[in-house]
């Protein structure tokens, strides 16, 4: 039986579509500040040619893969622009450590900068990109992945800084985040990493399939559809998005971080959305960089690991937490996470209690 070929090839012209599509999955963080990275990825695709987007079943089970992503903050991304060499360098350092060349690149997470970083790595290396990832959204810690849920070790891990420093980290998955975060801070707040070395056969049980093709479909919808009802209907069909509420942003709160939130690179924010004229619900959103909880009348109606996001009703574009303003007219949308995130282990790793909120996920047994 002949293995299926790639779903499509990702070319430089597809980058704006990818940027638009991944904004919703950034869960309120938005995709601001990606202009420099987008230009870098476009240049790599122009230089090396389009990247094949490969389904996992299109790879041999023993094909060797690794997850590639940027680790750090959004602000350093603008201050420490990518040069283009670090993507391939991180993979080469990991290959030297494992003694095995890669056959394909996979995404750490297909949202924010990391919707683009693995494409850059695949282009620079001349490798296919696996159509899948380990989060389906942005989560702050490198072990908050379906890869870790499936038992794949995050290390050995290779990290490369903008200055050209390279580090190989070997540790338990539980300790890797803390050790890597110290390296990232010392390197200026951003490093390109290659991690979770695994075979395609292992990833078939660990990856969220179709992640990149999904954000491309969302991006095509958001960049071509001018009608608000059609955008909502398209998002419902494409990613199962549902509308929680619509209204104006009536309040923004910037409380002090809680002790439980200190373990995360966190910027706590509260956003209140209401439509008094229509006697609609009052929705309060709680964020730590990404939106983590949505409450109506004090009851949790949506929560991480599902994606809670804001869509500007006039511009028909996602609104990030850092860009939201009082008076914005928005839709509050919920995009369901992959089923494995709704398991007991998945909710323990990336549900609301993992972020210090003493509440149950709405779909969790006993939450009602």
SEKE-84164 format. One line per 5 residues: number of its first residue (from 1); their letters; for each residue x negated, y negated, z negated of C-alpha. Coordinates in Angstrom, 2 decimals, decimal comma. Example, Ala and Ser with C-alpha at 12.3 -4.5 7.8 and 13.67 -1.06 7.14 Angstrom:
<atoms>
1	AS	-12,30/4,50/-7,80; -13,67/1,06/-7,14 .
</atoms>
This chain:
<atoms>
1	XXXXX	0,00/0,00/0,00; -1,44/-3,37/1,03; -1,70/-5,97/-1,73; 0,27/-9,17/-1,05; -1,68/-12,22/0,05 .
6	XXXXX	-1,70/-15,63/-1,61; 1,62/-17,44/-2,05; 0,13/-20,53/-0,49; -3,02/-22,61/-0,39; -3,48/-25,75/-2,50 .
11	XXXXX	-4,94/-28,58/-0,43; -5,89/-32,17/-1,25; -2,48/-33,39/-0,07; -0,83/-31,26/-2,78; -2,55/-33,02/-5,69 .
16	XXXXX	0,02/-35,86/-6,06; 2,78/-33,23/-6,12; 0,97/-31,29/-8,84; 0,50/-34,46/-10,91; 4,20/-35,31/-10,64 .
21	XXXXX	5,34/-31,79/-11,45; 3,19/-31,24/-14,50; 4,33/-34,44/-16,23; 7,51/-32,79/-17,50; 5,63/-29,82/-18,91 .
26	XXXXX	3,32/-32,20/-20,77; 6,18/-32,47/-23,28; 6,27/-36,21/-23,68; 2,54/-36,84/-23,31; 2,98/-37,69/-19,63 .
31	XXXXX	0,20/-37,56/-17,07; -1,14/-41,06/-17,45; -4,88/-41,38/-17,01; -5,15/-38,59/-14,45; -6,03/-40,84/-11,51 .
36	XXXXX	-9,77/-40,25/-11,78; -9,39/-36,50/-12,21; -6,93/-36,35/-9,31; -9,41/-38,15/-7,05; -12,18/-35,76/-8,15 .
41	XXXXX	-10,02/-32,71/-7,38; -8,96/-34,13/-4,01; -12,62/-34,70/-3,11; -13,53/-31,12/-4,06; -10,65/-29,72/-2,00 .
46	XXXXX	-11,65/-31,88/0,98; -15,26/-30,72/0,65; -14,69/-27,00/0,02; -11,30/-26,42/1,62; -7,92/-25,37/0,20 .
51	XXXXX	-7,71/-22,96/-2,74; -5,69/-19,75/-2,34; -2,95/-19,51/-4,98; -2,84/-15,81/-5,79; -0,18/-13,82/-7,66 .
56	XXXXX	-1,61/-11,45/-10,25; -0,29/-8,47/-8,32; -2,33/-9,67/-5,35; -5,56/-9,00/-7,24; -7,15/-5,66/-8,00 .
61	XXXXX	-6,52/-4,69/-11,65; -10,28/-4,74/-12,29; -10,79/-8,19/-10,73; -12,61/-10,39/-13,24; -10,99/-13,68/-14,25 .
66	XXXXX	-11,47/-16,43/-16,82; -9,36/-19,34/-18,00; -10,76/-22,78/-17,22; -9,59/-26,00/-18,84; -10,60/-29,31/-20,35 .
71	XXXXX	-10,61/-29,45/-24,16; -10,38/-32,80/-25,93; -8,37/-35,99/-25,88; -6,68/-38,00/-23,15; -8,60/-41,20/-24,00 .
76	XXXXX	-12,05/-39,64/-23,38; -10,73/-38,42/-20,03; -10,61/-42,05/-18,89; -13,92/-43,00/-20,54; -15,86/-39,86/-19,45 .
81	XXXXX	-14,77/-39,26/-15,85; -15,48/-35,87/-14,35; -18,41/-35,74/-11,96; -17,30/-32,56/-10,18; -20,21/-30,30/-11,16 .
86	XXXXX	-19,02/-29,35/-14,65; -16,18/-27,10/-13,44; -18,47/-24,65/-11,63; -21,18/-25,02/-14,27; -18,88/-23,87/-17,09 .
91	XXXXX	-17,98/-20,75/-15,12; -21,60/-20,03/-14,18; -22,67/-20,29/-17,82; -19,92/-17,86/-18,82; -20,92/-15,48/-16,01 .
96	XXXXX	-24,52/-15,55/-17,24; -23,31/-14,66/-20,73; -21,02/-11,79/-19,65; -23,20/-10,52/-16,83; -20,22/-10,36/-14,46 .
101	XXXXX	-19,32/-12,77/-11,63; -15,71/-13,94/-11,51; -13,31/-12,91/-8,78; -10,65/-15,52/-9,64; -9,93/-18,50/-11,90 .
106	XXXXX	-6,84/-18,79/-14,09; -5,49/-21,84/-15,93; -5,71/-22,27/-19,70; -2,46/-24,24/-19,39; -0,73/-25,68/-16,34 .
111	XXXXX	0,15/-29,08/-17,78; -1,59/-32,43/-18,17; -5,22/-32,46/-17,02; -5,32/-28,67/-17,08; -2,91/-28,44/-14,19 .
116	XXXXX	-5,82/-29,77/-12,11; -9,05/-28,60/-13,80; -8,73/-24,91/-12,80; -8,01/-25,96/-9,21; -11,22/-27,99/-9,24 .
121	XXXXX	-13,14/-24,99/-10,58; -11,67/-22,64/-7,98; -12,46/-25,10/-5,18; -16,07/-25,63/-6,31; -16,63/-21,88/-6,68 .
126	XXXXX	-14,80/-20,76/-3,53; -12,48/-18,52/-5,58; -8,70/-18,01/-5,62; -6,58/-19,48/-8,41; -4,28/-17,09/-10,26 .
131	XXXXX	-0,67/-18,31/-10,23; -0,24/-18,22/-13,99; -1,40/-19,72/-17,26; -1,47/-19,10/-21,01; 0,83/-21,80/-22,38 .
136	XXXXX	3,45/-22,95/-19,85; 3,11/-26,43/-21,39; 0,57/-28,38/-23,47; -0,33/-26,98/-26,89; -3,19/-28,49/-28,90 .
141	XXXXX	-5,22/-25,43/-29,91; -7,12/-23,05/-27,65; -5,73/-19,98/-29,42; -2,10/-21,12/-29,02; -1,81/-19,06/-25,85 .
146	XXXXX	0,00/-16,02/-24,58; -3,49/-14,65/-23,90; -4,17/-14,60/-27,64; -0,66/-13,24/-28,28; -1,55/-10,30/-26,05 .
151	XXXXX	-4,75/-9,69/-28,00; -7,29/-11,12/-25,54; -10,32/-12,68/-27,29; -10,96/-16,33/-26,48; -14,75/-15,87/-26,59 .
156	XXXXX	-17,34/-15,67/-25,24; -16,59/-19,24/-24,28; -18,75/-21,63/-22,26; -18,42/-25,39/-22,75; -20,04/-28,14/-20,64 .
161	XXXXX	-20,13/-31,85/-21,49; -20,10/-34,89/-19,21; -23,81/-35,33/-20,03; -24,61/-31,84/-18,78; -24,96/-30,11/-22,15 .
166	XXXXX	-23,88/-26,47/-22,07; -23,00/-24,27/-25,02; -21,93/-20,63/-25,28; -19,72/-19,83/-28,25; -19,14/-16,32/-29,54 .
171	XXXXX	-16,86/-16,00/-32,56; -13,54/-14,65/-33,67; -10,49/-16,18/-32,00; -9,41/-17,54/-35,39; -12,68/-19,51/-35,83 .
176	XXXXX	-13,25/-20,55/-32,22; -10,99/-23,62/-32,27; -12,68/-25,21/-35,29; -16,17/-24,51/-33,99; -15,37/-25,78/-30,50 .
181	XXXXX	-13,66/-28,92/-31,81; -16,86/-29,89/-33,61; -18,81/-29,49/-30,37; -16,22/-31,51/-28,43; -16,38/-34,36/-30,95 .
186	XXXXX	-20,18/-34,42/-30,75; -20,01/-34,44/-26,93; -17,84/-37,55/-26,82; -14,38/-36,04/-27,11; -14,12/-33,98/-23,91 .
191	XXXXX	-15,66/-30,76/-22,57; -14,92/-28,44/-19,67; -14,56/-24,86/-20,86; -14,39/-21,36/-19,40; -12,89/-18,84/-21,81 .
196	XXXXX	-10,70/-15,72/-22,20; -12,76/-13,53/-19,83; -10,41/-10,73/-18,77; -9,44/-8,51/-15,88; -6,38/-9,13/-13,72 .
201	XXXXX	-4,92/-5,93/-15,17; -5,18/-7,39/-18,69; -3,70/-10,70/-17,56; -0,65/-8,94/-16,13; 0,45/-8,39/-19,73 .
206	XXXXX	-0,78/-11,73/-21,06; -0,25/-14,56/-18,56; 2,87/-16,60/-17,87; 3,35/-15,83/-14,20; 4,14/-18,39/-11,54 .
211	XXXXX	3,08/-21,45/-13,56; 1,33/-23,36/-10,79; 3,92/-22,65/-8,11; 6,57/-23,77/-10,61; 4,98/-27,18/-11,17 .
216	XXXXX	4,57/-27,58/-7,42; 8,30/-26,97/-6,94; 9,06/-29,48/-9,69; 6,67/-32,00/-8,17; 8,23/-31,64/-4,74 .
221	XXXXX	11,64/-32,29/-6,29; 10,50/-35,34/-8,26; 8,61/-36,89/-5,34; 11,28/-36,37/-2,66; 14,71/-36,46/-4,35 .
226	XXXXX	16,07/-40,01/-4,88; 19,36/-39,08/-6,56; 19,63/-38,61/-10,32; 22,30/-35,84/-10,29; 20,33/-33,91/-7,69 .
231	XXXXX	17,14/-34,16/-9,75; 18,90/-32,77/-12,84; 20,50/-29,99/-10,80; 17,16/-29,16/-9,18; 15,34/-29,02/-12,52 .
236	XXXXX	18,06/-26,74/-13,85; 17,60/-24,35/-10,92; 13,80/-24,53/-10,88; 12,86/-24,32/-14,57; 16,15/-23,83/-16,44 .
241	XXXXX	16,13/-27,40/-17,75; 19,19/-28,47/-19,71; 20,33/-31,95/-20,66; 20,50/-32,58/-24,41; 21,60/-36,20/-24,25 .
246	XXXXX	21,27/-39,48/-22,35; 20,93/-42,97/-23,76; 18,66/-45,85/-24,62; 15,56/-45,63/-26,76; 16,72/-47,61/-29,80 .
251	XXXXX	13,83/-47,06/-32,23; 10,19/-46,00/-32,34; 8,47/-44,97/-35,56; 4,74/-44,51/-36,14; 4,47/-42,78/-39,55 .
256	XXXXX	1,23/-41,72/-41,23; 0,07/-38,18/-40,42; 1,18/-35,54/-42,88; -1,35/-33,28/-44,52; -0,12/-30,31/-42,49 .
261	XXXXX	-0,53/-32,20/-39,24; -4,17/-33,04/-39,95; -5,35/-29,71/-38,52; -4,22/-30,89/-35,09; -5,56/-33,75/-32,93 .
266	XXXXX	-2,37/-35,63/-33,75; -0,61/-38,97/-33,24; 2,75/-38,60/-35,05; 5,65/-40,52/-33,50; 9,42/-40,56/-33,91 .
271	XXXXX	11,74/-41,65/-31,09; 15,47/-42,30/-31,48; 17,73/-42,10/-28,41; 21,36/-43,18/-28,57; 24,23/-44,35/-26,36 .
276	XXXXX	26,65/-46,20/-28,67; 28,77/-47,39/-25,75; 29,62/-43,80/-24,81; 29,91/-42,66/-28,44; 27,20/-40,10/-27,66 .
281	XXXXX	24,96/-38,26/-30,13; 21,99/-39,86/-31,84; 18,90/-37,84/-30,97; 15,70/-38,07/-33,01; 12,53/-36,72/-31,46 .
286	XXXXX	9,48/-35,88/-33,54; 6,12/-35,83/-31,77; 2,48/-35,15/-32,58; 1,12/-36,28/-29,21; 3,68/-33,90/-27,62 .
291	XXXXX	7,37/-33,86/-28,53; 7,85/-30,96/-30,94; 11,40/-31,31/-32,32; 14,75/-32,69/-31,22; 17,41/-33,28/-33,89 .
296	XXXXX	21,05/-34,32/-33,57; 22,78/-35,41/-36,78; 19,85/-33,96/-38,71; 20,13/-30,49/-37,16; 17,31/-29,06/-35,04 .
301	XXXXX	18,68/-28,47/-31,53; 15,40/-27,87/-29,67; 11,83/-27,23/-30,72; 8,34/-26,20/-29,63; 7,36/-23,90/-27,91 .
306	XXXXX	10,23/-24,97/-25,64; 9,39/-28,18/-23,78; 11,29/-31,28/-24,92; 10,75/-34,20/-22,55; 12,10/-37,57/-21,43 .
311	XXXXX	13,14/-38,47/-17,89; 13,53/-42,13/-16,93; 17,00/-42,32/-15,40; 16,12/-45,21/-13,08; 12,64/-44,24/-11,89 .
316	XXXXX	13,42/-40,48/-12,03; 9,99/-39,84/-13,51; 8,94/-38,36/-16,85; 8,17/-40,80/-19,66; 5,24/-40,06/-21,97 .
321	XXXXX	5,21/-40,72/-25,70; 2,50/-43,34/-25,28; 4,49/-45,15/-22,58; 7,99/-45,05/-24,02; 9,52/-48,38/-25,10 .
326	XXXXX	12,63/-49,52/-26,89; 15,33/-50,12/-24,30; 14,23/-47,38/-21,88; 17,21/-45,52/-20,40; 16,32/-41,82/-20,58 .
331	XXXXX	17,57/-38,27/-20,37; 16,40/-35,89/-23,10; 15,70/-32,55/-21,43; 14,78/-29,12/-22,78; 12,85/-26,62/-20,64 .
336	XXXXX	12,81/-23,10/-22,12; 9,46/-21,50/-22,87; 8,44/-18,12/-21,50; 10,22/-15,26/-23,32; 7,04/-14,06/-25,04 .
341	XXXXX	6,91/-17,36/-26,91; 10,30/-16,58/-28,47; 9,01/-13,41/-30,13; 8,33/-13,50/-33,88; 4,59/-13,61/-33,20 .
346	XXXXX	5,01/-16,34/-30,58; 7,04/-18,56/-32,91; 4,56/-17,98/-35,73; 1,74/-19,14/-33,45; 3,43/-22,08/-31,71 .
351	XXXXX	6,85/-22,66/-33,26; 7,80/-25,64/-35,45; 6,38/-24,18/-38,66; 2,97/-23,87/-37,00; 2,98/-27,68/-36,79 .
356	XXXXX	3,99/-28,23/-40,40; 7,75/-28,62/-39,90; 9,60/-26,47/-42,50; 12,41/-25,56/-40,09; 13,39/-22,65/-37,89 .
361	XXXXX	13,47/-22,67/-34,12; 17,12/-22,91/-32,93; 16,87/-19,47/-31,28; 15,21/-17,85/-34,28; 17,15/-15,24/-36,22 .
366	XXX	18,74/-16,84/-39,26; 18,53/-20,42/-37,91; 22,30/-20,70/-37,81 .
</atoms>
